[in-house]
Amino acid sequence: MDLARTEVAEAAPRRRGSARRLGLMALPVAFFAVFFAYPVTAIVARGLRIDGVWRFGRIGEVLGRSDIRHVLWFTTWQALASTALTLLIALPGAYVLARLDFRGKQVLRAVVTVPFVLPTVVVGTAFLTLIGRGGLLDGLWGVRLDTTVWAILLAHVFFNYAVVVRTVGGLWSQLDPRQEEAARMLGASRFAAWRRVTLPALTPAVAAAALMVFLFTFTSFGVVQILGGPTFSTLEVEIYRQTSEIFDLATAAVLTIIQFVAVGAILAVHAGTVRRRETALRLVAPETTARRPRGAGQWALLTGVLASIAVLLVLPLGVLVQRSLDTPGGFGFGYYRALASDDGGLFLVAPIEAVGNSLEYALAATAIAVAVGGLAAVALTGRAGRLVRGFDALLMLPLGVSAVTVGFGFLIALDEPPLDLRSSWILVPLAQALVGVPFVVRTMLPVLRAVDGRLREAASVLGASPWRVWREVDLPMVRRALLIAAGFAFAVSLGEFGATVFIARPDNPTLPVAVARLLGRAGDLNYGQAMALSTILMVVCAVALLLLERMRTTDRTGEF
């Protein structure tokens, strides 16, 4: 009898915890159902449902077209090549930022992260200038590969360098170097010790980073749209063309389904690697492992990494600044001053107002993302059952599902009461928040899971309400992670383009939309203004990320 009462007493807190998690999931699930699943489903239904009848035969018809098969092949091929090239170039950088301590390390970490949040159309234009026909890589080492492909691959390295550095480097910095040193003392060579001790522990993080890079490059939009021209097209670009240029919603719907299935498979594999990585994290040493470079080898590696960052990351950013100052009358701020004038054609307002619009939208999107993502992260801190894992995968879907489909779906689906939002300013922050929520969750979740559950139980036994437990126990420990999550959501919202290009109004353009429209218009003045706006956006993102780095602790905060 006593044993039965004990089991009942122990089961009660678990039931209360499960009920609390379900309650916390309600808002995030409702948010994703209304502003993600509903618009995407509406677009698919518009394309495949004709006269009330589902025409699934269209899937086979679309897949039978040679041009679509070419799009599928190029999408997969360039994603695999981009992932391999990114790992090859970024893994040394992950080691340097994880294991070596040197002056300017925080600034360097922010520099490698800035490209990740820049608008893709801006970077596409910069790489088109750097690596056009007859450019730097044309005929390099005798390879006659079209320089357009080189530009696309290197632009993807530019964007995803930070994913590898922060994902792999975050774990690498926590691995106890004494384990590898012990292997060396037992007679293993430096490479053998690294291969047998460090590499197995790093494998889950490398796999997770590779999957995320593949996901981002598989769904690439702005880079391929600018650099690919009429020859090269990914699924995302083709969805945009079929939707906005050809208005073939049936083909766009089929391509959306294909991308959705592919992204779902990628995220399922990624979830497994994350669980393996979390298991490895329980074995890491808490102390700081970074040391000053020792020996010619480490100094040479540091120099090589700095040189690669300068060429692949800083040079394209420098091109933006140089082009924004290179006016017909010489170097100056003429293009910046022109931003304050309204030409009465491309925009209904002066282009400079896009800066204020973007900041306002990004702040609103950050508030939404933190509220939704914070509740989701708390709900995910429990035992990882099927429901929790499914909910976690749901939160990641906006990173891979076509942003073009989501943006166009907003216009199609949210046009009737009580969700007639097409004329509302909140539509843009809602689209941006969809992208920000996964970053909030991935940043806060490991920190929340690291909080000792016995502290919460003790507070509950002493009579504290769930809200007071959160305020007194969890919040002090996750406050820094919460601020970092908000900063990432803000930076990502500033650069969101795929969905915003459909829903931003001409009288309230965002910075990425304004840049894209200026780039699509002939004339040196329009191009110079686009570069000036891009530079402003780059500076804002750089400042935000530098502030984030100052808030980071020496230990690993979040998954990104």
Disulfide bonds with the S-S distance in Angstrom:
none
